[in-house]
Amino acid sequence: MVVALRSASLMRVIAAPADALSNPRMRRARLFTIVGIAGGVAVCLVLAGLGLRQEPDPLRNVLGAVGLLAFTAALGGALYRSVTPNLPAATGNKLLLAFGAAAVLSVPLLGPVGVPQWQTWTFVGAAIVGLAPLLFHAWSAVALMAGTVGVAALSAWFFDGDVLSEVGVTVALGLSVAAWNALHLWGWTFLVQAQEGRDALTRLAASEERLRFARDVHDLLGHNLSVIALKAELASRLALVDGERASREADEVRALAAAALTEMREVVHGYRRVDLRDQVLAVAQVLRSSGVRCTVTQPEEDLPPSLAAPLVSVLREAGTNVMRHSKADWCTIEVVREDAGARLTVVNDGAADATPDERSSGLRGLADRLGDVGGTLRTWREDGMFTLEAIVRADT
């Protein structure tokens, strides 16, 4: 019974993973599984066919051959149903009905064949017992197996056969075939799970790469486009009152656009190099050109990419917020190398007019991303000053 329950729980796996069958190796493994299952059942059918040679009555012999051929064909259709994905329900039900009808007819057609020298229907019953877990759910399969054993006993009694011998062979051979099928299905299940695991890892890696690329594009374009928009707006306002300065602002917009295009090409081709020192100087220059006094403090040596990459994203968002969400007169940017990592601190005096709950959605996203790599992002307001502090660890 344990074999039946286990086999019935696995029998749907062979037909379920349609995606796995797109792999040629998995299709071959599925074919080997089907051949292995069919081989166990074929043994029972061959042993049943030997009973035809033991039957002296020609009429019984012909009827037995018809019954065995009909049962073999119906059994093949039922097996095809159990191993074929996405088979229409109506077709599957017809195949099961045909198998049931052939199994019922096999009792009067094959039951008397070869008796008492050869218990022909014993092997037909063993085939039914062995395949029941493949064709039905757990408890239905157990009920069919028990019913088949009962029919074997009645057939042996009615046709003057050896009841104990026929029942013993039906149970022993049938459970052996069921165990044989279960072994093949377990092997197939492990292959399917391994393939699904590889597919899941591939999809996860692709998703992570898409997310990384999307973040790089957001960090790059979000900052550059914000700066370009602000400076273009400033140039537009200055065009009528200070043409010379408006021309300089327009030149800076052109230079920023060209730099953004170059960086975008580097991102797309995967050649982008994280340079926190250059980014700090670039942000400071943009702030100064917008009328914000900016003081920069950096370590003498460059930070390793593992520390610089997350801080670059924070720096760009912080610089954008200074220009967009504040009326700052001055700003300080400080990068400090610590024993366990690095710390970026950006302070400006433009928080006096900001509402207490105002916070950039970009900063919220950065906080989540820093948290994913073990870093922290803190922001607070005090005495009209807004402070942003990002800390990353060397072991992340």
N, C-alpha and C positions, 0 to 999 in steps of 0.2 A: 504493500500500500504506500509506503514511503516513496518507492521508486515511481509509482504512478502519480502521486501528488507532485513530486519534483519534476518529472517529465512533462506533466501537463502545464506546470507553471513556466516551463522553458519553451514549450512548443511554439508559442507565438513569436518568440525572438527570432526564429529562423526566417520569418516572413516580414517582420516589422521594419528593420532598418533599410528603407529604400535608398537612403543616401549612401549607405555603406556599399551598396551593390554597384555604385558608379566606379569603384576601384576594381581593376581587373583581378588583383590578388584576392580581394574579398569574394568576387564572383567565383573564382576557382575554388576557394575554401568552401563556399556554399555548395558548389557542385559536388565536392568530395563528401560533404556532410549528407547530401541527399543520396549519393551512391551508397554510403555506409549504411544509412537507414534502410534503403531498398535491399541491400545485401542481406541484412538480418531477416527481413520478411521473405526474401526469395528462398532462404533455407527451408522455411515452413512450407512454402508452396511446392518446392521440389519434393519434400518428404510426403506431402499429400498426393502429389502426382504418382509417386511410387505405389500407392495403394491401387491405382488403376491396373497395374500389372498383376496384382494379387487377386483381382476379381474375375471369376470364371464366367459369370453371366454377361453376355454381350449387351443386353439392354441396360443393365445397371452400369456397365462400363461406359456406354455412350452417354447416358444421363449424367454420370459422374464427371465425364470430360467436359460436358456442356456447363455443368455447375461450377467446375473448377475454373474454366475459362472466363465465365461471367463474373465469378468472384474476383479473379485476378484483375480483370479490366476495371471493375468497380473500385477495387482497392487502389489501383493506380490513380484513378480519378480523385479519390479521397486524399491520397498522399500529395497529389499535385495541388489540391486545395490548401493543404496545410503548409506548403512551402512557397506559395505564390503571393507576393505582396499585391495589395490593391485589387484583389479579385472581387468582382461584383457579388454582393450578398446573395442574389437570386441564383447565380451560377454555383456558388459554393453550397447552397442548400440543396440544389438538385443533385450535386455530386454526392452529398451525404445521404440523401434519400436513396440514390442508386446503390450506394454501398450497403445501406441497411437492407434493402430488398434482396440484393445478392447474397448477403450473409444469411438471411432467413431461408431463402431458397436452397442454399447449400446444405442445410440440415437434411431434408428428405432426399436430395440428389446425391450427396456424398456420404451421408451417415451409414448406409448399408454397404458401401463399397469396401471390399477387402476384409470385411468382418468374417471370422474372428482372427484371421492371421494378421491383419493390418488395420489399425484404428485410424482410418483416413481422416475423418472429421476432427480428430484430435489436433492435427497440425493446422487445420483451418482455424480452429478455436484458438490455438496458440498465436496465430497471426493476428487475430482480432485483439487478443489480450495485449500483444506487443505494441500494436498501433493505436489502441484506445487513448493513451495519453497524448498522442499527437493530434487526434481528431477532435477531442472534446476537452472541456474544462475539468478541473481536478475531480470534483465529486461525481460528475457525470461519467468521467472515465472510469472511476472506481466502480460505479454501478454497472457499467457495461462489462467490465472485467468479471465482476461477480456473476452477472447474468450469463456470461459466456461459459463460465465454469459449470454453472447449473445446467445449461443446455448440453454441455459435454457429458455430464453424468446421465441425464435423461436419454440422450442419444445412445450411449453405450448400453443402458438398461433396455431400451426399446428394441434395439437391433442385436440383442444378445451378445454384446461385447463385454469387456472387462471394465467395470465401472471405475474401480480404484486406479487401474493402470491408465485409463483414458484421462481421468481427472488429474492424476499426478503429472502426466506428460503435458497436458494443457497448461497447468499452473507453472511447472518448472520451465518449460520451453518458452511460454508466453512471458513470464517475468524476466527470463534471460534476454529475450528480444527487447523488452522494455528498458532493461538496464543498458543494453548495447546502444539503444537509441538515445538514452539519457546521457551516456558518455559523449556521444557525438554532438549532442546539443550543448552540453557544457563547454566542450572545446570551441564550438561556434560562438557561444555567448561570450567567452573570453576574448576571442578575436574581434567581435563586434564592439565590446566595451573598450578594447585597446584602440581600435580605429576611431571610435567616437571620442576617446580621450585625445588622440592626436589631432582630430578635427577641431575639438574645442580649444586646444592650445593654439592651433593655427589661427582660429578666429579671434582668440583673445589677443594674440600678438599683433594681428592686423588692426584690431580695435585700438589697442594701446598706441600703435604707431600713428594711426589717424588722429587720435586725441593729441598726441605729442605735436604732430604737424599743425593741427588746428590751433593749439596753444601758441606755438611759435609764430604763426601767421597773425594771431590776435595780438600778441605782445608787440610784434613788429609794426603792423599796420595801424593798430589802435593808437599807439604813441605817435608815430610819424604823421598820420592823417590828422590827429588832433592838433599837433603843432602847426602843420601846414594850414589847417583851417583858421587857427587863431592868427597866424602871421598874415594870411591873406586878408582876413578881416581888418587887421591893423593897417595893412598897405592900402586897402580901400578907403579907410577913414582919413589916412594921411595924404591921399592923392590930391585933394583940393587945397590943403593947407601947408603941406611940406613935401613938395615933389621929390626933393633929393632923398629924404629919408624913406619915402614910399618906394622909390626905386631900389634902395638898399634892401628893404623888406621883401620886395618882389624877387630880387636876386637870391635872397636867403631861401625863399619859398622854392625857387627853381632848384637850388642846390640840395635842399632837403628832399624834394621829390626825386631828384636823380640818385641821391644816396639811398632813399627808400627802395627805388627800383633795383639798385645793385644788391642791396641786402635781401630783397625778395628773391632774386635769382639765386643767391647763395643758399637761401633756405630751401628752395625747390630742388636744387641739385645736391643738397646735403653737405655743402662745404662751409656752412656758417661757423665761425669761430667766436666763442664767447669771450669778450674782452671787457671786463667790468671797468677797468681804468679809463678806457676810451669812452665808454658809455657815461660815466660820471662827468667827464669833462664836456661831453656833448650836451648833456642835460643842463649843466651849469651855464654853458654858453647860450642855450636857448632861453633860460630864465633871465640871464643878464640882458639879452636883447629885448626881452619883454618888460624891462624896467625893474627887475627884482635883483637886489644885491645878493650875491651868492658866494658863500665860503665853502671851500672843499678841503677835506682832510682824508688822505688815503695812506695805506701802508706802503712801505718802500718796495716790497716785493709783490708781484702779481699773485692773486689768489688762484688756487687750482680750479679747473673747470667745474668740478663737482660742487664747489662753494659759490663760484661766480655765477653760474647759470641761473639758479633760483633768485639770486640777489638782483640780477639784471632786470628780470621781470618786475620785481618790486620797485626798483628805482624808476623804471619807465612809468609805471602807474602813479607813483608818488609825484614825479615831475609833472605829469598831466594834470593831476588833481590840484597842484599848487597854482597852475595857470587857469584852470577851469573853475574850481570850486572855492577859491579864496581871493582876497585882495591883499596879497602879501607884499610887503616892502622889502623883506629880507628872508633868506633861506640858508640853512646850513646842511651840508651833506657830509656825513662822516662814515668812513668804512674802517673798521678795526678788525685786525686778525687776532683772534683769541686762541687759547690753547686747544679748545675743543671744536673750533670752527671759526666763524666770522659773524660780525654784527654790522648791520647797516642802519644808520639813524638819520632821518630827515626831519628837520624842524623848520617851521615857518610861522610868521606872525599874522597870518590871514584868517585865523579861526574866530575872531571876535564877532563877526556878523553871521557865522554859520549856526544853524540850528543844532541842538545837542544830538539829535538822532540822525543827522545827515552823515551818510557814509557811502562811499563809492561801491557800486556792485563789483567793480574790478578788484577792489581791495578784499571784498568778501571771497571772491574766487581765488585770489592769491593766498589768503589765509588758509583756505582748504587745501591748496596745492602744497604749501609749505608744510602743513600738517601731514600730508601723505609721505613726505620725505623726512619726517621727524623734526622739522623746523617750527618756528613760532612767529606770529605776526601780531604786534600790539600797537594800538593807536589810542591816544588820549589828548584831551584839551585841558590847558591850565594857563590862567592869566592871559587869555587871548592868543596863546600859542598852540599850534597843532603839532604833535610829535608822532612820528611813525618809526617803529623799531622792528626790524626783521633779524632773526637769529637762525643760522643754519649750522649744522654739526658736521664735523669732518667725516664721521663714520656713516653718513647718509649717502 
